Amino acid sequence: QVHLVESGGGLVQAGGSLRLSCAASGRTFSTIAMGWFRQAPGKEREFVSAISLSGGSINYADSVNGRFTISRDNVQNTVSLQMNSLKPEDTAVYYCAADISFRIAAPTTRRDYDYWGQGTQVTVSS
């Protein structure tokens, strides 16, 4: 069992920045690939970014590439998402997710993840 708790969401103006964090517990963190997804009202949950066990493999959705940066700290058991140049279309509930399959890559699909956090709201005003 992996427990995930997100933090750092909030309200920001377009062009601003936010940093999301996700704290994980219940399993050795370096054995977990981590991802971020988001879900806007009326839309499907979509992939944002993912990082592999060691941090050596990282993926981003095209819509956030160049603006968002994912990182992990295997000592603090956290994964972070630095979000810069935010746009109104980034408004969503952001979820972190854990993949415990010892996958080498950074998975990009929902079905690859086993555990999910409760989500944190990010609102970008125009």
Solvent accessible surface area in square Angstrom, and as a share of the most:
residue,aa,sasa,rsa
1,Q,166,0.74
2,V,7,0.04
3,H,116,0.52
4,L,6,0.03
5,V,68,0.39
6,E,8,0.04
7,S,60,0.39
8,G,38,0.36
9,G,29,0.28
10,G,29,0.28
11,L,130,0.65
12,V,26,0.15
13,Q,138,0.61
14,A,51,0.39
15,G,58,0.56
16,G,22,0.21
17,S,57,0.36
18,L,34,0.17
19,R,126,0.46
20,L,0,0.00
21,S,36,0.23
22,C,0,0.00
23,A,50,0.39
24,A,10,0.08
25,S,56,0.36
26,G,65,0.62
27,R,85,0.31
28,T,91,0.53
29,F,4,0.02
30,S,50,0.32
31,T,31,0.18
32,I,1,0.00
33,A,0,0.00
34,M,0,0.00
35,G,0,0.00
36,W,0,0.00
37,F,1,0.01
38,R,15,0.05
39,Q,61,0.27
40,A,24,0.19
41,P,121,0.76
42,G,92,0.88
43,K,139,0.59
44,E,139,0.62
45,R,49,0.18
46,E,81,0.36
47,F,33,0.14
48,V,0,0.00
49,S,0,0.00
50,A,0,0.00
51,I,5,0.02
52,S,4,0.02
53,L,30,0.15
54,S,95,0.61
55,G,24,0.23
56,G,72,0.70
57,S,39,0.25
58,I,71,0.36
59,N,55,0.28
60,Y,59,0.22
61,A,20,0.16
62,D,136,0.71
63,S,63,0.41
64,V,0,0.00
65,N,97,0.50
66,G,79,0.76
67,R,32,0.12
68,F,5,0.02
69,T,75,0.44
70,I,3,0.02
71,S,46,0.29
72,R,36,0.13
73,D,56,0.29
74,N,59,0.30
75,V,129,0.74
76,Q,122,0.54
77,N,55,0.28
78,T,35,0.21
79,V,0,0.00
80,S,12,0.08
81,L,0,0.00
82,Q,45,0.20
83,M,0,0.00
84,N,60,0.31
85,S,60,0.39
86,L,2,0.01
87,K,83,0.35
88,P,54,0.34
89,E,123,0.55
90,D,0,0.00
91,T,36,0.21
92,A,2,0.01
93,V,43,0.25
94,Y,0,0.00
95,Y,32,0.12
96,C,0,0.00
97,A,0,0.00
98,A,0,0.00
99,D,0,0.00
100,I,44,0.22
101,S,63,0.41
102,F,113,0.47
103,R,82,0.30
104,I,143,0.73
105,A,52,0.41
106,A,2,0.01
107,P,8,0.05
108,T,53,0.31
109,T,51,0.29
110,R,111,0.41
111,R,207,0.75
112,D,32,0.17
113,Y,14,0.05
114,D,72,0.37
115,Y,49,0.19
116,W,79,0.28
117,G,10,0.10
118,Q,114,0.51
119,G,13,0.12
120,T,19,0.11
121,Q,87,0.39
122,V,0,0.00
123,T,46,0.27
124,V,7,0.04
125,S,43,0.27
126,S,131,0.84
